[in-house]
């Protein structure tokens, strides 16, 4: 790309990238996350929260993915976070896209995605969506019923199809097999139906659910998929695609889980598909974006509570977002943590209290955090919430008509990045320099951290 500093090409020096962004960026840089959050928050109306997207974290997750699963192509799950800047960045990084609706397909294509690298991953599709997919060349899609095969045979008979299997899961939260996927014993009948309809089935997919710590769920599904491959070969199909879905943790605190699970997946894929004639893909969403995005809320009000029962003093705070907005299902599932936006001196000097954080709506069940420890804080100060990248915006409602958080994109110094592992580095950094603000944070002492309880 014209204008890109030659020092970036094949570079492993992170300082080169920081200098490059400094020279290219159209906005000023900041010395720390604290400086950026406080200045940004003060510039916004009191009722306006904001998301901070750290694009360096996206690069780190990409690097880690290719280190741990080098033979598995990531197809980003658009539903996790459809921020347009992220979408364009994933295109430049070479990701494919997992889309579940016509609207998500439109967004992926608008972002520059190759239609051949989009999987229409919902097993039940409308006629209109199938006709649209056909018109734009998105021919890669899943199915799990005979009825869907009949629909596809009429609306998009040249599609490349992937049979979705149920993945056995003992977890109650977000067990996708309750709704999607066929049983192993049903696979042969479905393949026979596809053959009779002269449809092109090219592989198998499964999705274990969300936030999975147990590798055996993946390896069991891979073994079942191998059986379907063998059945398909006997029926005359040539399968070339194995889609292992998602379910990977995305928070920094659970990074060790990804290390373990990815190791077991890599081994199982090699054992079950040793010939190198199968393309492996996955559909990570939470993994890609959870730790990259934080939410900053302003304290709208404060209540001091003196319990007669325990004779303890506590604090209750009201912030400018809510359970009906960004906090829906986020408290424990995604390792969301409230962090006081205070400088080190203030953090050290203030008394710590057991605290409760309320959302801003009129609902008495609108709780952002039931219990935590925070320093004594005041109206107009800020709380940052970590690991808010996955689904916080996508599932938010407009209950009581409060403003949605605005999006701010930054690039925070990350010494773990090995830049020679980043695909299309020059194009990626040129784009990042155009859309983000540089935060030259260096060292643990400058990071905002949760209070230890």
C-alpha positions in Angstrom: 0.0 0.0 0.0 1.4 3.4 -0.9 2.9 5.4 1.9 3.6 2.5 4.2 6.9 2.7 6.0 9.4 0.2 4.7 10.5 -0.6 8.2 7.1 -2.3 8.8 7.7 -4.9 6.2 8.6 -8.2 7.9 9.2 -6.2 11.0 9.5 -7.8 14.5 10.2 -4.4 16.2 7.1 -3.2 18.0 8.6 0.3 18.3 8.5 0.6 14.5 4.8 0.2 14.6 4.3 2.7 17.4 6.4 5.2 15.6 4.5 4.5 12.3 1.1 5.0 14.0 2.3 8.2 15.7 3.4 9.6 12.3 0.2 8.5 10.4 -2.5 9.0 13.0 -4.8 12.0 12.7 -5.4 12.3 16.4 -3.1 12.9 19.4 -1.6 10.0 21.3 -2.0 9.2 25.0 0.4 8.1 27.6 -1.9 5.7 29.4 -5.3 4.1 29.4 -6.2 6.3 32.4 -5.5 9.5 30.4 -7.5 8.3 27.4 -10.6 7.2 29.5 -10.8 10.3 31.7 -10.4 12.8 28.8 -12.8 10.9 26.6 -15.4 10.5 29.3 -15.3 14.2 30.3 -15.9 15.2 26.6 -19.1 13.2 26.4 -22.5 13.9 28.0 -23.1 12.5 31.4 -25.5 9.9 30.2 -23.2 8.6 27.4 -21.1 5.5 28.1 -18.4 4.4 25.6 -16.7 1.3 24.4 -12.9 1.3 23.9 -11.8 -1.1 21.2 -8.1 -2.1 21.5 -7.1 -3.1 17.9 -3.7 -4.3 19.2 -5.6 -7.0 21.2 -7.2 -8.2 18.0 -3.8 -8.6 16.4 -2.6 -10.5 19.5 -5.5 -12.9 19.4 -4.9 -13.5 15.7 -1.2 -14.2 16.4 -2.1 -16.6 19.2 -4.7 -18.4 17.0 -2.2 -19.1 14.3 0.4 -20.2 16.8 -2.0 -22.7 18.4 -4.2 -23.7 15.5 -2.1 -23.0 12.4 -4.1 -25.3 10.1 -7.5 -24.0 11.1 -8.8 -21.0 9.2 -10.8 -18.6 11.4 -14.2 -17.5 10.2 -15.2 -14.6 12.5 -18.7 -14.9 14.0 -20.2 -11.6 13.0 -22.9 -11.9 15.7 -20.3 -11.5 18.5 -19.6 -7.9 17.6 -20.5 -6.3 14.2 -18.5 -3.0 14.7 -17.6 -1.8 11.2 -13.9 -1.1 12.1 -13.5 -4.5 13.5 -15.1 -6.1 10.4 -12.7 -4.3 8.0 -9.8 -5.2 10.2 -10.8 -8.9 10.1 -11.0 -8.7 6.3 -7.5 -7.3 6.1 -6.2 -10.0 8.5 -7.6 -12.7 6.1 -10.4 -14.0 8.2 -13.5 -15.6 6.7 -16.9 -14.8 8.2 -19.6 -16.8 9.9 -22.9 -15.2 9.1 -26.3 -16.3 10.4 -28.6 -13.8 8.6 -28.9 -11.9 5.3 -28.1 -8.7 7.2 -24.8 -10.2 8.5 -23.8 -11.3 5.0 -24.5 -7.8 3.7 -22.3 -6.3 6.4 -19.5 -8.8 5.7 -19.6 -8.0 1.9 -19.7 -4.3 2.6 -16.6 -4.7 4.7 -14.8 -6.2 1.7 -15.2 -9.9 2.5 -14.7 -12.5 -0.2 -18.1 -14.1 -0.7 -16.4 -17.5 -1.1 -15.0 -17.0 2.5 -18.5 -16.6 4.1 -20.3 -19.5 5.6 -24.1 -19.0 6.0 -24.1 -20.9 9.3 -27.7 -20.9 10.3 -29.3 -24.2 9.5 -32.8 -22.7 8.9 -32.8 -20.0 6.3 -35.5 -18.0 4.7 -36.3 -18.2 1.0 -35.4 -14.5 0.7 -32.0 -15.0 2.4 -31.2 -18.0 0.2 -32.1 -16.1 -3.0 -29.9 -13.2 -1.8 -27.0 -15.5 -1.0 -27.3 -17.0 -4.4 -27.3 -13.5 -6.1 -24.0 -12.5 -4.3 -22.1 -15.8 -4.6 -22.3 -16.8 -0.9 -22.7 -20.5 -1.7 -21.2 -22.1 1.5 -23.9 -23.0 4.1 -25.1 -25.5 6.7 -28.1 -27.8 7.0 -29.4 -30.4 9.5 -32.9 -31.4 8.2 -34.5 -32.9 5.1 -36.9 -30.0 4.9 -33.9 -27.5 4.6 -32.5 -29.6 1.8 -35.7 -29.4 -0.1 -35.7 -25.6 0.4 -32.1 -25.3 -0.8 -32.8 -27.5 -3.8 -35.4 -25.0 -5.0 -33.7 -21.7 -4.1 -29.9 -22.4 -4.4 -29.3 -25.9 -5.9 -25.6 -25.2 -6.6 -24.7 -24.3 -3.0 -21.8 -26.0 -1.2 -23.4 -27.7 1.8 -22.1 -28.7 5.2 -24.0 -31.1 7.4 -24.2 -29.9 11.0 -23.9 -32.5 13.7 -25.0 -32.2 17.3 -22.1 -31.9 19.7 -22.7 -33.6 23.0 -22.5 -31.1 25.9 -23.3 -31.4 29.6 -23.3 -27.7 30.2 -26.7 -26.0 30.7 -25.6 -22.6 29.5 -25.8 -22.0 25.8 -26.0 -25.6 24.7 -26.6 -25.1 21.0 -27.3 -28.8 20.4 -30.7 -28.3 22.0 -31.6 -26.4 18.8 -29.2 -27.2 16.0 -27.6 -30.2 14.5 -28.6 -33.8 13.6 -27.8 -36.9 15.5 -25.0 -39.2 14.2 -27.5 -41.9 13.3 -29.5 -39.4 11.2 -26.5 -38.4 9.0 -26.7 -41.1 6.4 -30.4 -40.5 5.7 -29.7 -36.8 5.2 -26.8 -37.5 2.9 -29.0 -39.9 0.9 -31.7 -37.2 0.6 -29.0 -34.7 -0.6 -27.8 -37.2 -3.1 -31.3 -37.8 -4.5 -31.7 -34.1 -4.8 -28.4 -33.8 -6.6 -27.0 -31.4 -4.0 -23.3 -30.8 -3.3 -22.5 -31.7 0.3 -18.8 -30.9 1.0 -18.2 -31.4 4.7 -19.3 -31.5 8.3 -19.7 -28.9 11.0 -20.5 -28.8 14.7 -20.7 -26.2 17.4 -20.1 -27.2 21.0 -21.7 -24.1 22.5 -20.0 -21.2 24.4 -17.2 -20.9 27.0 -16.1 -24.5 26.9 -13.3 -25.7 29.2 -13.6 -29.4 28.4 -11.6 -30.6 25.4 -13.4 -33.9 25.3 -16.5 -32.2 23.9 -14.4 -31.1 20.8 -12.5 -34.3 20.4 -15.7 -36.4 20.6 -17.4 -34.3 18.0 -14.3 -34.5 15.7 -14.4 -38.3 16.0 -18.1 -38.4 15.1 -17.4 -36.1 12.2 -14.8 -38.6 10.9 -17.5 -41.3 10.9 -19.7 -39.0 8.8 -16.8 -38.5 6.4 -16.5 -42.2 6.0 -20.2 -42.6 5.4 -20.2 -39.8 2.8 -17.3 -41.5 0.9 -19.3 -44.7 0.7 -22.2 -42.8 -0.8 -20.0 -41.1 -3.4 -19.5 -37.7 -1.8 -16.0 -36.1 -1.7 -15.9 -34.2 1.6 -13.2 -31.5 1.9 -14.4 -29.3 4.8 -14.3 -29.8 8.6 -15.8 -26.9 10.5 -15.2 -27.2 14.3 -17.4 -24.2 15.2 -16.4 -22.2 18.3 -16.9 -22.0 22.0 -13.5 -20.6 22.9 -13.0 -18.3 25.8 -11.9 -14.7 24.9 -11.0 -13.2 28.3 -7.4 -12.7 29.2 -8.0 -14.6 32.5 -9.0 -17.7 30.6 -6.3 -17.6 28.0 -4.8 -20.8 29.5 -8.0 -22.7 28.7 -7.5 -21.9 25.0 -4.0 -23.1 25.2 -5.2 -26.5 26.5 -8.3 -26.9 24.3 -6.5 -25.9 21.1 -3.7 -28.4 21.8 -6.2 -31.2 22.1 -8.2 -30.1 19.0 -5.0 -30.0 17.0 -4.0 -33.5 18.1 -7.5 -34.9 17.4 -7.7 -33.3 13.9 -4.3 -34.8 13.0 -5.4 -38.2 14.3 -8.7 -38.3 12.5 -7.8 -36.5 9.3 -4.1 -37.5 8.7 -4.0 -37.2 4.9 -3.9 -33.5 4.5 -6.8 -33.5 2.1 -9.3 -31.7 4.4 -9.6 -28.0 5.0 -10.2 -27.1 8.6 -12.2 -24.0 9.6 -13.7 -22.6 12.8 -16.1 -19.8 13.8 -14.6 -17.9 16.7 -16.5 -14.9 18.0 -16.0 -14.3 21.7 -12.4 -15.5 21.4 -11.6 -12.8 18.9 -13.2 -9.8 20.6 -14.0 -10.3 24.3 -10.7 -8.9 25.8 -10.3 -6.3 23.1 -13.2 -4.2 24.2 -13.9 -2.5 27.5 -16.9 -0.3 28.5 -16.4 2.9 30.4 -19.4 4.2 32.5 -19.9 7.4 34.4 -21.2 7.4 37.9 -24.5 9.3 37.9 -25.3 9.0 41.6 -24.2 7.4 44.8 -25.8 6.1 48.0 -24.1 5.4 51.3 -25.6 2.5 53.2 -25.1 1.8 56.9 -26.5 -1.7 57.6 -28.1 -2.0 61.0 -27.9 -5.8 60.7 -24.1 -6.0 60.1 -23.1 -2.6 61.3 -21.1 -2.2 58.0 -20.9 0.8 55.7 -21.2 0.1 52.0 -21.7 2.0 48.8 -24.2 1.8 46.0 -23.5 3.5 42.6 -25.7 4.3 39.6 -24.0 4.2 36.2 -25.0 5.3 32.7 -25.6 1.9 31.2 -27.8 -1.0 32.3 -28.6 -4.7 32.3 -31.0 -4.0 29.5 -28.1 -2.5 27.6 -24.5 -3.6 27.7 -24.6 -5.8 30.8 -27.1 -8.3 29.6 -25.8 -11.8 30.6 -22.3 -10.5 31.1 -21.5 -10.5 34.8 -19.9 -13.9 35.3 -20.1 -15.5 31.9 -17.4 -13.4 30.2 -15.2 -12.5 33.2 -16.5 -8.9 33.2 -14.8 -6.9 36.0 -15.4 -3.3 37.1 -12.2 -1.2 37.4 -12.1 2.2 39.0 -10.6 4.8 36.6 -8.4 6.5 39.2 -4.7 7.4 39.2 -2.4 5.3 41.4 -2.3 7.9 44.2 -6.1 8.2 44.4 -6.5 4.4 44.3 -4.1 3.9 47.2 -5.4 6.7 49.4 -9.2 6.1 49.2 -11.0 3.8 51.6 -12.3 0.6 50.0 -15.9 -0.4 50.5 -18.1 -3.3 49.6 -20.1 -1.9 46.7 -23.1 -2.6 44.5 -23.5 -1.0 41.0 -26.9 -0.3 39.6 -27.9 0.3 36.0 -29.5 3.6 35.1 -33.1 2.4 34.2 -36.1 2.6 36.4 -36.2 -1.2 36.8 -35.4 -2.5 40.3 -33.8 -5.6 38.8 -31.4 -3.5 36.8 -28.1 -4.5 38.4 -24.7 -4.1 36.7 -22.7 -5.7 39.5 -24.3 -7.2 42.6 -21.2 -7.1 44.8 -17.6 -5.9 44.4 -15.0 -3.9 46.2 -14.3 -0.4 45.1 -12.6 2.7 46.5 -14.9 5.4 47.6 -16.0 7.2 44.4 -18.0 10.2 43.4 -20.5 11.4 40.8 -18.8 12.1 37.5 -15.9 9.6 38.0 -15.6 6.6 35.8 -15.7 2.8 36.0 -14.1 0.7 33.3 -15.6 -2.8 32.6 -13.1 -5.3 31.2 -13.9 -8.2 28.7 -17.0 -6.5 27.1 -16.3 -7.3 23.5 -18.6 -10.2 22.9 -22.4 -9.7 22.5 -22.6 -6.6 24.8 -23.9 -4.4 21.9 -25.6 -7.1 19.8 -28.2 -8.1 22.4 -28.8 -4.7 23.9 -32.3 -3.3 23.9 -33.5 0.3 23.9 -35.5 0.0 27.2 -36.2 3.5 28.6 -34.6 5.0 25.5 -31.1 5.7 26.8 -28.1 6.3 24.5 -26.1 3.4 23.2 -22.4 3.6 24.1 -20.3 5.2 21.4 -17.3 3.4 19.9 -13.7 4.6 20.4 -10.8 2.7 18.7 -7.3 2.7 20.1 -4.1 0.8 19.7 -2.5 0.0 23.1 1.2 -0.9 23.4 1.4 -4.7 23.6 4.9 -6.2 23.9 3.6 -9.8 23.3 3.0 -9.1 19.6 5.4 -10.7 17.2 4.7 -8.6 14.1 6.1 -11.1 11.6 3.2 -13.4 12.5 0.5 -10.8 11.5 -0.9 -11.4 7.9 -0.8 -8.4 5.6 1.1 -6.3 8.2 1.6 -3.2 6.1 -2.0 -2.9 5.0 -3.2 -3.7 8.5 -1.1 -1.1 10.2 -2.0 1.5 7.6 -5.6 1.0 8.3 -5.2 0.9 12.1 -3.3 4.2 11.9 -6.3 5.8 10.1 -9.0 4.6 12.5 -7.4 4.5 16.0 -5.7 6.6 18.7 -2.4 5.4 20.0 -1.9 4.7 23.7 1.8 4.4 24.5 1.2 2.6 27.7 4.3 0.8 28.8 4.6 -1.4 32.0 2.3 -2.9 34.5 2.4 0.2 36.6 0.3 2.2 34.1 -2.5 -0.4 33.7 -5.9 0.0 35.3 -6.6 -3.2 37.3 -9.6 -4.6 39.2 -9.6 -4.3 43.0 -8.6 -7.6 44.6 -11.6 -8.7 46.8 
